[in-house]
Amino acid sequence: MSSPPDASLQAPHAPPRADARRDDSLRDRKRRATLLAIEDAATALVLEHGYDAVTVDQICAAAEVSKRTFFNYVASKEAAVIGASPQDVPEAEREDFLDGVDPDVPRALMRVFLAGFAATRIADREQTAMLVQRRRDIFRAEPQLGAARMTASYRFQIELVDLVSCHLDRHPRLRRLPGVSAEAEARACVALVAASANLGMATWLNRDSASFDDLHADCATALRQLAVLVGEPSTAATTTTDGIPHE
């Protein structure tokens, strides 16, 4: 009887078996559910008792996980409270952005920015909104945690600056700021998009009911609003409900 073929000798591009895909999907759902339980417990406890009064053991008990499992999912108590920030630009969005020639670079970058944060999402819309609301309240009460989240997000923004610099070098006709380097223009673009995303998130959180599509729309509106504010004032302009003036 011949032995079964060595897996390393099989076709490298053979599609995964259906049962393997189901196993991967099940593992991913379990991973997300465990991480959500940890972040849910951490934010609820810290919001109620304060950061210094909450221990990892208490979070583990509330999340019904072992301490070993806790540290397999998050690096520290702080990480469980502030949540994950994107570390890398999703490859598909990176390629689309670099290959695209959208004359509105900030608008194109906003799509990349939101895709990066969407890749870290572990919950549905309602659960995500709940975590964001809790963290906003925690950051107000514990400014050092807000600073830690900003530091973590800043690493992602540095990668975005590199991405935009490369894009502007590849498509110099998209440049808008004369007399500065592509990197300097990229930094300004990323700062504008990050500020617009924060404003859009604040609007989204104040909605009674909203989808993630609404979040994208709110961030796009915020980007236009900030562009209007820094533009030349027009005494003849009238403002619509979205905050965008029209002649």
C-alpha positions as CSV (number, residue, x, y, z in Angstrom):
1,M,0.0,0.0,0.0
2,S,1.4,3.4,-0.9
3,S,1.8,6.0,1.7
4,P,-0.3,9.2,1.7
5,P,1.2,12.1,-0.3
6,D,3.4,14.5,1.7
7,A,1.5,17.7,2.2
8,S,4.5,19.7,1.1
9,L,4.4,18.0,-2.3
10,Q,0.8,18.9,-3.0
11,A,-0.2,21.8,-5.3
12,P,0.7,25.0,-3.4
13,H,-2.4,26.8,-4.6
14,A,-4.9,24.1,-3.9
15,P,-8.0,25.6,-2.2
16,P,-8.5,24.8,1.5
17,R,-11.0,22.1,2.3
18,A,-14.4,23.3,3.4
19,D,-14.0,21.7,6.8
20,A,-10.7,23.6,7.2
21,R,-12.4,26.8,6.4
22,R,-15.1,26.1,8.9
23,D,-12.5,25.3,11.5
24,D,-10.7,28.6,10.8
25,S,-14.0,30.5,11.0
26,L,-14.9,28.8,14.2
27,R,-11.5,29.6,15.8
28,D,-11.8,33.2,14.6
29,R,-15.2,33.6,16.2
30,K,-14.0,32.1,19.4
31,R,-11.0,34.3,19.4
32,R,-13.1,37.4,18.9
33,A,-15.6,36.4,21.5
34,T,-12.9,35.8,24.1
35,L,-11.2,39.2,23.3
36,L,-14.6,40.9,23.4
37,A,-15.3,39.4,26.8
38,I,-12.0,40.6,28.2
39,E,-12.4,44.2,26.8
40,D,-16.0,44.3,27.9
41,A,-15.1,43.3,31.5
42,A,-12.0,45.6,31.6
43,T,-13.9,48.7,30.4
44,A,-16.9,48.1,32.6
45,L,-14.9,47.5,35.7
46,V,-12.6,50.5,35.1
47,L,-15.5,52.8,34.3
48,E,-17.2,51.8,37.6
49,H,-14.2,51.6,40.0
50,G,-11.3,53.5,38.4
51,Y,-8.2,52.2,36.6
52,D,-6.0,51.8,39.7
53,A,-8.7,50.0,41.7
54,V,-9.1,47.2,39.1
55,T,-6.8,44.2,38.9
56,V,-6.2,41.7,36.2
57,D,-7.6,39.0,38.4
58,Q,-10.9,40.9,38.7
59,I,-11.0,41.3,34.9
60,C,-10.3,37.6,34.4
61,A,-13.1,36.7,36.8
62,A,-15.6,38.9,35.1
63,A,-14.6,37.7,31.7
64,E,-14.5,34.1,32.9
65,V,-11.1,33.5,31.5
66,S,-7.8,32.3,33.1
67,K,-4.9,34.7,33.7
68,R,-3.0,32.7,31.1
69,T,-5.7,33.2,28.5
70,F,-5.9,36.9,29.4
71,F,-2.2,37.5,28.6
72,N,-2.5,35.3,25.5
73,Y,-4.9,37.9,24.2
74,V,-3.7,41.2,25.5
75,A,-0.3,42.4,26.7
76,S,-1.5,44.2,29.8
77,K,-4.4,45.6,31.8
78,E,-3.9,48.9,30.0
79,A,-4.1,47.2,26.6
80,A,-7.4,45.6,27.6
81,V,-8.9,48.9,28.6
82,I,-7.7,51.1,25.7
83,G,-8.3,48.5,23.0
84,A,-6.2,47.7,20.0
85,S,-5.0,50.3,17.4
86,P,-4.2,49.3,13.9
87,Q,-0.6,48.5,13.3
88,D,-0.5,48.0,9.5
89,V,-2.5,49.3,6.6
90,P,-4.6,46.5,5.1
91,E,-2.8,45.2,2.0
92,A,-5.8,45.6,-0.3
93,E,-6.4,49.2,0.8
94,R,-2.7,49.9,0.5
95,E,-2.6,48.7,-3.1
96,D,-5.8,50.5,-4.1
97,F,-4.5,53.8,-2.6
98,L,-1.1,53.6,-4.2
99,D,-2.5,52.7,-7.6
100,G,-5.4,55.2,-7.5
101,V,-5.4,58.7,-8.9
102,D,-8.2,60.2,-6.9
103,P,-7.5,64.0,-7.0
104,D,-8.9,64.2,-3.5
105,V,-6.1,62.6,-1.5
106,P,-7.6,63.2,1.9
107,R,-10.8,61.6,0.9
108,A,-9.0,58.6,-0.5
109,L,-6.9,58.4,2.7
110,M,-10.0,58.5,4.9
111,R,-11.0,55.2,3.3
112,V,-7.7,53.7,4.2
113,F,-7.8,55.1,7.7
114,L,-11.2,53.7,8.5
115,A,-10.3,50.3,6.9
116,G,-7.3,50.1,9.3
117,F,-9.5,50.6,12.3
118,A,-12.2,48.3,10.9
119,A,-9.6,45.5,10.7
120,T,-9.2,45.7,14.5
121,R,-13.0,45.5,15.2
122,I,-14.0,42.5,17.3
123,A,-17.7,43.2,17.8
124,D,-20.9,44.2,16.1
125,R,-22.1,47.8,15.8
126,E,-23.9,48.0,19.1
127,Q,-21.1,46.3,21.1
128,T,-18.5,48.5,19.3
129,A,-20.4,51.6,20.1
130,M,-20.7,50.6,23.7
131,L,-17.0,50.0,24.0
132,V,-16.2,53.3,22.3
133,Q,-18.6,55.2,24.7
134,R,-17.1,53.6,27.7
135,R,-13.5,54.4,26.6
136,R,-14.4,58.0,25.9
137,D,-15.7,58.3,29.5
138,I,-12.6,56.5,30.8
139,F,-10.2,58.7,28.9
140,R,-11.9,61.8,30.3
141,A,-11.5,60.4,33.8
142,E,-8.1,58.9,33.2
143,P,-6.2,61.2,30.9
144,Q,-3.1,59.0,30.9
145,L,-5.0,56.2,29.3
146,G,-6.2,58.6,26.6
147,A,-2.6,59.5,26.0
148,A,-1.6,55.9,25.8
149,R,-4.3,55.3,23.1
150,M,-3.1,58.3,21.2
151,T,0.5,57.0,21.3
152,A,-0.6,53.6,20.0
153,S,-2.6,55.3,17.2
154,Y,0.3,57.5,16.4
155,R,2.3,54.5,15.2
156,F,-0.4,53.8,12.6
157,Q,-0.4,57.4,11.6
158,I,3.4,57.3,11.0
159,E,2.8,54.4,8.6
160,L,0.1,56.4,6.8
161,V,2.6,59.3,6.4
162,D,5.0,56.9,4.7
163,L,2.1,55.6,2.5
164,V,1.0,59.1,1.4
165,S,4.6,60.2,0.8
166,C,5.0,57.3,-1.5
167,H,1.7,58.0,-3.2
168,L,2.6,61.7,-3.8
169,D,6.1,60.7,-5.2
170,R,4.4,58.3,-7.5
171,H,1.7,60.8,-8.6
172,P,3.3,64.3,-8.2
173,R,0.4,66.0,-10.1
174,L,-1.7,65.2,-7.0
175,R,0.4,67.5,-4.8
176,R,-1.4,70.6,-3.4
177,L,1.1,72.3,-1.2
178,P,3.8,74.1,-3.1
179,G,7.2,74.7,-1.5
180,V,7.1,71.8,0.9
181,S,8.4,68.2,0.6
182,A,6.1,65.3,-0.2
183,E,6.6,64.0,3.4
184,A,5.5,67.4,4.9
185,E,2.4,67.4,2.8
186,A,1.8,63.8,3.8
187,R,2.0,64.7,7.5
188,A,-0.5,67.5,7.0
189,C,-2.9,65.2,5.1
190,V,-2.7,62.5,7.8
191,A,-3.3,65.1,10.5
192,L,-6.4,66.4,8.7
193,V,-7.8,62.9,8.2
194,A,-7.2,61.9,11.8
195,A,-8.9,65.0,13.1
196,S,-11.8,64.5,10.7
197,A,-12.2,60.8,11.9
198,N,-12.3,62.0,15.5
199,L,-15.0,64.5,14.7
200,G,-16.9,62.0,12.6
201,M,-16.8,59.4,15.4
202,A,-18.2,62.0,17.9
203,T,-21.1,62.6,15.5
204,W,-21.7,58.9,15.0
205,L,-21.7,58.2,18.7
206,N,-24.5,60.8,19.3
207,R,-26.8,59.0,16.8
208,D,-29.7,57.1,18.3
209,S,-29.1,54.3,15.8
210,A,-26.4,54.1,13.2
211,S,-24.5,51.6,11.0
212,F,-20.8,51.5,10.1
213,D,-21.8,53.0,6.8
214,D,-23.1,56.0,8.7
215,L,-19.7,56.2,10.4
216,H,-18.0,56.5,7.0
217,A,-20.5,59.1,6.0
218,D,-20.0,61.1,9.2
219,C,-16.3,61.1,8.8
220,A,-16.6,62.2,5.2
221,T,-18.8,65.0,6.2
222,A,-16.4,66.0,9.0
223,L,-13.6,66.1,6.4
224,R,-15.6,68.5,4.2
225,Q,-16.5,70.7,7.2
226,L,-12.9,71.1,8.3
227,A,-11.9,71.9,4.8
228,V,-14.6,74.7,4.7
229,L,-13.4,76.1,8.1
230,V,-9.9,76.6,6.8
231,G,-11.0,77.9,3.4
232,E,-11.6,81.5,2.5
233,P,-14.8,82.9,4.2
234,S,-17.7,83.7,2.0
235,T,-20.3,86.2,3.1
236,A,-22.7,85.0,0.5
237,A,-22.7,81.3,1.6
238,T,-25.6,79.6,3.2
239,T,-25.2,76.6,5.4
240,T,-27.1,73.3,5.0
241,T,-27.8,70.8,7.7
242,D,-24.6,68.9,7.0
243,G,-22.6,72.0,7.8
244,I,-21.4,72.5,4.2
245,P,-22.0,76.0,2.9
246,H,-23.6,76.5,-0.5
247,E,-23.9,79.7,-2.6
